[in-house]
């Protein structure tokens, strides 16, 4: 196994994400919220809005480089958002960077080894201040599931 361990500590290139008013409204509609703060002129982004940063990434912003794990064997095992102040408002430009923070293994209950990767995406404002972090845990199974 050990396919992911070579990536531990690796970071992708920085990318920018503009927090857009229309996208906040669309996100609010998608999660079926009627909260008025998402319809303001300068709305605050919902806590899980940062997941949309995936649409702002480029090929070189992935810490996996040209060798991403086999997606048929990957499970998303967890997601956490940590804010170091209020969530960003519309108009904020965030400078983002994703890194593979930690890789570890566990024995699966049905046999086989599971390899875990904790991935952290940092979101910083124009002055470099850390605004938020997204922490995801991926699991790479020893083999692809069978039907």
N, C-alpha and C positions, 0 to 999 in steps of 0.2 A: 504494500500500500504506500503510504507516504508521498502521494502525488502532490499534495498541497503544501507540505512542509517547506519546499523550496521557495515558496512565495511569502513566507512569514516576514513581516517588516517592510515589504515592498509597497511603494506608493505609486499612484498614477499621476499624470500631469494635472496641474490645476485647471479648472474650468470655471466659467462664470455662469451664474443663474440670476436672471432678473425676476423678482417677485412681481407678477403682473396682476393688476386689479381684475381683469376679465377672467384670468385663470383661477383666482381665488373664488370668484363667484361661481364659476363652473365646478370647481372642487366642492364648494358648499352644496350646490345642487346635486352633485353625484352622491354625496353622503347624506342627502335628504335633510339638511339642516335649514331651519327657517330663522336662525339667529340673525338679528339685524346687523351685527358687526361685520358680517361678510359682504354686505351690500353697501357699506359706507363708501365715500369718495376715496379714502385711504384705508381700506379694510386691513385688518390684521389677518395673517394667514392662520388657517386651522393647524393644530399641532402636527397632524400627519401629512400636511401639504408638502413637506420637504421630500417626500417620496417621489414627487414629480421631478426631482433633480435628475432622475434617470433619462429624461428627455433632453437634457442639456449636455450630456456627456459626449465625448468624441472618442475615437478609437484609441488615442494615446492617453486618455484619462482613466483607463482601467488598469488597476495594478496587476491584472492577469497578463497584460501584454498580448502577445499573439498565441498564448497557450491557455485559454480559459478551460475550466474543468468541463467534463462531459456532462452537459445539462440533463441528459436522461438519467443521470445518477445523483443529481443535486436536489436537496430538499431545503426549503426555507424554514428554519426552526425557531426563529425569533426576531423581533424588531423592537427597538427602544429608541425614543427620542429624548435627548437631554438638552434643555434650554438654559442658557447662562444669562437670562434676562427675558424680556417679553418676546413672543414670536415675531418674526419680521413682518413689516407692513408692506403694502403695495408700493412699488417704486424702489425698494431696497435692492441693491446689486450685491449678491453674495459671491464670494470667492471660495470655491469648494475643492476639496482634495480627498480622495478615497485611499485608504491603506488597509492592508491585511495585518491586523493587530496581533492576532494569536492563532496558532494552529495546534490542535491536539487530537488525540484519538481516544475512542472508547470501544469496548466490546459490545456488539449488538446483542439484544436478547434472543434473536433467532439465529445467532451465529454470524460470523463475519465481523469485520472491523468497520467502524464508522469514523470518518475523519471530519473534524469540525474546523471551520474557519470563522473567526470573529472579524468582521469588516467594519471599520469606522469611517464615516464621511464627516469631515469637519466643514462647517459653514462659517466664514468670517466676513465681517463688513469691510467697507473700503479702507478703514484704518487698520485692519488686521486683527481686530478684536474678535475673539471666538464668540459667535452668536448661538450656535447650536451644534449638536453632534447627533448623527444617526448611527445606531449600532445594530448591525444585523448578524445573525448567526446562520451559516450555511452548513449543511451536512452532505458529505460525499459518501454514498454507499459503496460497498465493495464491488457490487455488480448492479447493472440496470435491473429494474423490476420486470418480472415476466407476467404475461397476461394469464 
